[in-house]
């Protein structure tokens, strides 16, 4: 296992653990004067694509915390795609696990059911070099930290170096226009692109929002009220997407959801897609020849710059938790460098850390091709940006307003028509209450 960056020397670690148990600095980890620590606490997680990540929590972190504090942590794993339903049920009934993993905008959606963990977040950030700005965008709701940021599952370009080289490209194109040119050549050579345009979970948002932003388009102004999707910038992004689809892609992408581009890439059907780094991870496990020819790169630039989608993971405490302080103590301990460093490392760099202390951690050098996922944090945003996270932005994502705007254009509708449709939907969604 790679040693965690920021791990304390042995003497310092012993002092740290001693201070922890004695309650130095006003808060002990599960051991507070006059307060009986709970015997158990529980945290929900969705099954990780990287199995060693769940195993590290179960076999290393849980026993370590129980030995230190006497508190046993239950790790409740939920099947892939089922966590939000479980979180919703727990939030509505006010019973169940003490803590949960969040994706995307959940700290906003469950704001009233989550504890303010600002004190813990500030302390963790101070000890580990501070938080990336993107992390704050995902968890601060109405000025309060409703979750402790963990890491980002980025969506970047995965591409076949061998086929790109055959078409005359030794490196990944830097702009969307250059990628269009390359894609046309690759498609002519029998190696088309495959970017999701259906109603999937993340691989559609992963490239369409950044494409919109890179042309200067956006759904609403920073005030979170004024709809501005109907713009010349949006029109240029839509026109580009239509041409990009026609000249570089398989027609099937109009109906693709998240598994499709993975399967197409790993079966050799496509030469480039936008995805998490899981494609390379799976290729190394099952398709070594494809893995050897795969590289990963930042999204291309447009006239307004380079952007990426923010796909954050974070942890929250439910308000129904009997001992909220004990839960805060656990998250404080979990996010200390000597604990969280090993947990990050157990998944290589699948979860890009939001803490600057890990910007040059050994985990990034196990597989250097993953480094762009770290670098993408500087230009990553949630859907709805530059407006703050809101119920309206969440509704826009749920109704696939931006995805469908692009997909309908690729399917044959005019730019004017698809933008008008999106504009009407957004004005309804963002109407004054």
Helices and strands as residue ranges (DSSP letters): H 10-22, G 24-26, E 40-46, H 51-56, I 57-61, H 62-69, E 72-78, H 83-93, E 99-103, H 106-109, G 111-113, H 118-127, H 133-139, E 140-141, E 144-145, E 148-152, E 156-160, H 161-166, H 176-188, H 205-214, H 232-248, G 251-255, H 258-266, E 272-275, H 278-286, H 288-292, E 294-297, E 301-302, E 305-306, E 308-309, E 312-317, H 324-334, H 337-346, E 352-353, G 356-358, H 363-366, G 368-370, H 371-375, G 376-379, E 380-381, H 391-398, H 401-410, H 415-429
